C-alpha cells in the first residue's frame, strides 16, 4: 500500500476537486475562494459564475436522450471556483462531457496552451462524449478507457454499466488501460468523478500526485 505526502494546498485542492467539499450555490463560487487557502486563490481571477455553471440540458446520452443536467451542478461550481487558468487538467470520469465543456471554457486550451485530457472507461459513452464536445464547440483530448495499469471488463446495461472481473464468464467488453505516460502530457490538476475508482486510480498512478499543484 502506498502512503502519500502532499502539501496542505494540494490536499485542499484534491479535497475539493474530488467532490468532498461541494459548493452548492452560485454565491459559493467566490465565497469559497475567500474562505479557503486564501493566499493561493483570492484575487487571481474574476469569473461569471452564474453563466459558467448554468445547467445546460442539451447534452445527449448514448440512447439519444438528454441526461439529468443538474446532477453535476456542484462539480461544475467547484471547477469554476478552483481551476486555474492555464492549468493542465486530467479529467477522469468525463461521461457525457458537460463538465468537460466547462473545463474547456475555463482553460481555453486553443489560445492559452493549457491541456485538457478527458477520460472515461465506459465504452458506451465514448462516441456520445466526443459528439457532445463537437456539438458544443468544446476542445479536449478524449481518452477511451481507464488511465492506469489495469484493464477493465464491462457488463453493458443501462446507465453506468458495471465492471466485472476479467475472469468472469459472463459476456462483456474488455477495455484496455492507458498508462499515464502514454498520454504524452504532464498534468498539474486532477478532476476526478468516478464512483469507487479514486483509491485504485491513486494506487495505479502514484507519480501523478507529486506533479499536482
Beta strands, then each sheet from edge to edge (+ up, - down):
strand 1: 88-92
strand 2: 115-120
strand 3: 141-144
strand 4: 152-155
strand 5: 162-164
strand 6: 173-175
strand 7: 189-192
sheet 1: 3+ 2+ 1+ 7+
sheet 2: 5+ 4- 6+
end
